[in-house]
Amino acid sequence: MKTIDELWYGNISPFEQCTRGDKRLKELLKLVARNREDLDGSLTEKQKETLEKFEDCMNDMHSITERDAFSYGFRLGVQLMAESFLLPLGEDENL
């Protein structure tokens, strides 16, 4: 249960582990930041508020989809493990 505890307390972050060495992601994050700065310099206060609301909604949406993808992947992994323990070695259930 140690791993579940570590996950619960936030000591394990699957997202950080998956993206740590991804050069393309790092490039995209820099591009997003640069484009956001360019936009911020050219928008009115009202437009900046609208952009912030848009970004908040996008962040919420991404959070939900990432959580769902993690949950699905976890369940699929457990299902694969369970099936591998239930089916005797060398036995094909389609026979």
C-alpha positions as CSV (number, residue, x, y, z in Angstrom):
1,M,0.0,0.0,0.0
2,K,3.0,2.3,0.1
3,T,2.7,3.3,-3.5
4,I,-1.0,4.2,-3.1
5,D,-0.1,6.3,0.0
6,E,2.6,8.1,-2.0
7,L,0.2,8.7,-4.8
8,W,-2.5,10.0,-2.5
9,Y,-0.2,12.4,-0.7
10,G,1.1,13.8,-4.0
11,N,4.6,12.4,-3.7
12,I,4.2,10.6,-7.0
13,S,3.2,12.7,-10.0
14,P,2.5,10.6,-13.1
15,F,2.3,13.7,-15.3
16,E,5.7,15.0,-14.3
17,Q,7.2,11.6,-14.8
18,C,5.7,11.3,-18.3
19,T,6.8,14.7,-19.5
20,R,10.2,15.1,-17.7
21,G,12.4,14.4,-20.8
22,D,10.1,15.4,-23.6
23,K,12.0,17.9,-25.7
24,R,9.0,18.6,-28.0
25,L,6.8,19.4,-24.9
26,K,9.4,21.8,-23.6
27,E,9.6,23.6,-26.9
28,L,5.8,23.9,-27.0
29,L,5.7,25.3,-23.5
30,K,8.2,28.0,-24.4
31,L,6.2,28.8,-27.6
32,V,3.0,29.1,-25.6
33,A,4.7,31.4,-23.0
34,R,6.1,33.6,-25.8
35,N,2.8,33.8,-27.6
36,R,1.0,34.5,-24.4
37,E,3.4,37.4,-23.6
38,D,2.9,38.8,-27.1
39,L,-0.8,38.6,-26.7
40,D,-0.8,40.2,-23.3
41,G,1.1,43.2,-24.6
42,S,-1.5,43.9,-27.4
43,L,-4.8,43.3,-25.6
44,T,-7.1,45.7,-23.9
45,E,-8.0,45.0,-20.2
46,K,-11.3,43.6,-21.2
47,Q,-9.7,41.2,-23.7
48,K,-7.1,40.2,-21.1
49,E,-9.9,39.3,-18.7
50,T,-11.6,37.2,-21.5
51,L,-8.3,35.5,-22.3
52,E,-7.8,34.6,-18.6
53,K,-11.3,33.2,-18.4
54,F,-10.6,31.2,-21.5
55,E,-7.3,29.9,-20.1
56,D,-9.1,28.9,-16.8
57,C,-11.7,27.0,-18.7
58,M,-9.0,25.2,-20.8
59,N,-7.0,24.3,-17.7
60,D,-10.1,22.9,-16.1
61,M,-10.9,20.9,-19.2
62,H,-7.4,19.6,-19.5
63,S,-7.4,18.6,-15.8
64,I,-10.6,16.6,-16.3
65,T,-9.4,14.8,-19.4
66,E,-6.0,14.0,-17.9
67,R,-7.7,12.6,-14.8
68,D,-10.0,10.5,-16.9
69,A,-7.1,9.2,-19.1
70,F,-5.1,8.4,-15.9
71,S,-8.1,6.6,-14.4
72,Y,-8.8,4.6,-17.6
73,G,-5.1,3.7,-18.0
74,F,-4.9,2.6,-14.4
75,R,-8.1,0.5,-14.7
76,L,-6.9,-1.1,-17.9
77,G,-3.5,-2.0,-16.4
78,V,-5.3,-3.6,-13.4
79,Q,-7.6,-5.5,-15.7
80,L,-4.6,-6.8,-17.8
81,M,-2.9,-7.9,-14.6
82,A,-6.0,-9.6,-13.3
83,E,-6.5,-11.5,-16.6
84,S,-2.9,-12.6,-16.6
85,F,-3.3,-14.1,-13.2
86,L,-6.7,-15.8,-14.0
87,L,-5.6,-17.5,-17.2
88,P,-3.3,-20.4,-16.7
89,L,0.0,-20.2,-18.6
90,G,-0.2,-21.7,-22.1
91,E,-3.9,-21.8,-22.1
92,D,-5.8,-19.7,-24.6
93,E,-9.4,-18.8,-23.6
94,N,-10.5,-18.9,-27.3
95,L,-9.8,-22.6,-27.6
